[in-house]
Amino acid sequence: MSTADASTFRAAREAVVRAHIEAEAVHHDVAAALATFKHPQYDVPALGGVVDGEAGVDGLLHGLLDAYPDFWLREGAHYHSDNAVIVECVFGGTQQGVWAGIPPTGRKMEVAAALFFLFEGDGLVCERVYFDHATVLRQLGVIG
């Protein structure tokens, strides 16, 4: 692949990632976030692992946005690898509904995270989310 082709390929992946983040964290538009995937899949190790397929990812995202109606995400650095775009970020919100089995606390949480957007060719096939769940649980008052 020529340098120009690689640059175009990288820009196309970056556009998918930005569209995904904007749909999810700015507009809270689950359908638009799902549309960014070639195959919808989330892997959130802190919450127990993989959610695969459109119905599962739809449920995961609606659950997140119902629990945190003011959900936001602040992007940091972006990195590219052969099969991924990695985004450093901070995300947060105020818990107003049940999330991950935790009843609503009305408290705010904010946590640093690394998002791995995994690609097959130019198609997004998984978002893997790494964050410190204990930080979130402390902020929500679930643990001391």
C-alpha positions in Angstrom: 0.0 0.0 0.0 1.5 3.4 -1.0 1.9 6.1 1.6 -1.0 8.1 0.0 -3.2 5.0 0.1 -2.3 4.3 3.7 -3.1 7.9 4.6 -6.5 7.7 2.9 -7.2 4.4 4.7 -6.2 5.8 8.0 -8.4 8.9 7.5 -11.4 6.7 6.6 -11.0 4.8 9.8 -10.6 8.0 11.8 -13.8 9.3 10.3 -15.7 6.2 11.4 -14.4 6.5 14.9 -15.3 10.2 15.1 -18.8 9.5 13.7 -19.2 6.7 16.3 -18.1 8.8 19.2 -20.3 11.8 18.1 -23.4 9.6 17.7 -22.9 7.9 21.1 -21.5 10.6 23.3 -22.8 13.9 21.8 -26.1 13.1 20.2 -27.0 9.9 22.2 -28.2 8.4 18.9 -27.9 4.6 19.3 -29.1 3.9 15.7 -26.4 6.2 14.3 -23.7 4.6 16.6 -24.8 1.1 15.4 -24.6 2.3 11.8 -20.9 2.9 12.2 -20.3 -0.8 12.6 -19.7 -3.4 9.9 -20.6 -5.9 12.7 -21.7 -4.4 16.1 -19.7 -5.7 19.0 -18.5 -4.2 22.4 -16.0 -5.8 24.7 -16.0 -4.2 28.1 -13.8 -6.3 30.3 -14.7 -4.3 33.5 -18.3 -5.3 33.0 -17.9 -8.9 32.1 -16.9 -9.0 28.5 -18.3 -9.2 25.0 -21.7 -8.1 23.8 -22.1 -9.3 20.2 -24.6 -8.4 17.5 -27.0 -5.5 16.8 -29.6 -6.4 19.5 -27.0 -6.8 22.2 -25.1 -3.6 21.4 -28.4 -1.7 21.0 -29.4 -2.9 24.5 -25.9 -2.0 25.9 -26.0 1.5 24.5 -29.6 2.2 25.5 -28.8 0.9 29.0 -25.8 3.2 29.3 -27.7 6.3 28.0 -30.8 5.6 30.1 -28.6 5.2 33.2 -26.5 8.3 32.3 -28.7 10.7 30.4 -26.0 13.3 30.5 -23.3 10.9 29.3 -20.3 12.7 27.8 -16.9 11.8 26.4 -13.8 14.0 26.0 -11.4 12.7 23.5 -7.6 12.8 23.9 -4.9 11.4 21.7 -5.7 9.0 18.8 -3.3 6.2 17.8 -3.4 4.0 14.7 -2.3 0.4 14.4 -2.7 -2.2 11.6 -6.2 -3.2 12.8 -7.2 -0.5 15.3 -7.7 3.1 16.2 -7.0 3.7 19.9 -8.5 6.7 21.6 -7.5 8.0 25.0 -10.5 9.7 26.6 -12.3 10.6 29.8 -16.0 9.9 30.0 -18.7 10.5 32.6 -22.2 11.3 33.6 -24.7 11.3 36.4 -26.2 7.9 37.3 -30.0 8.3 37.0 -30.9 4.7 36.2 -29.7 1.1 36.8 -26.3 0.4 35.3 -24.4 -2.9 35.5 -26.8 -4.0 38.3 -26.2 -0.8 40.4 -29.4 1.0 41.4 -29.4 4.8 40.6 -27.3 6.8 42.9 -27.8 10.3 41.5 -24.0 10.7 41.7 -21.6 11.8 39.1 -18.8 9.7 37.8 -15.8 10.5 35.6 -13.1 8.1 34.5 -10.1 7.9 32.2 -10.4 5.2 29.5 -8.8 3.7 26.5 -11.1 2.8 23.6 -9.8 0.3 21.0 -11.9 0.5 17.8 -11.1 -2.7 16.0 -11.3 -2.9 12.2 -11.5 -5.6 9.5 -10.3 -3.6 6.5 -12.2 -0.4 6.7 -15.1 -1.9 8.7 -15.5 -1.3 12.4 -16.1 -4.7 14.1 -15.7 -4.0 17.8 -15.2 -1.3 20.4 -13.2 -2.5 23.3 -13.4 -0.2 26.3 -10.8 -0.3 29.1 -11.4 1.7 32.3 -11.0 1.3 36.1 -14.3 0.1 37.3 -13.3 0.6 41.0 -12.9 4.3 40.3 -16.5 4.5 39.0 -17.8 2.4 41.9 -16.1 4.7 44.4 -17.5 7.8 42.8 -21.0 6.3 42.8 -20.6 5.4 46.5 -20.9 1.7 46.0 -17.5 1.0 47.5 -15.4 2.9 50.1 
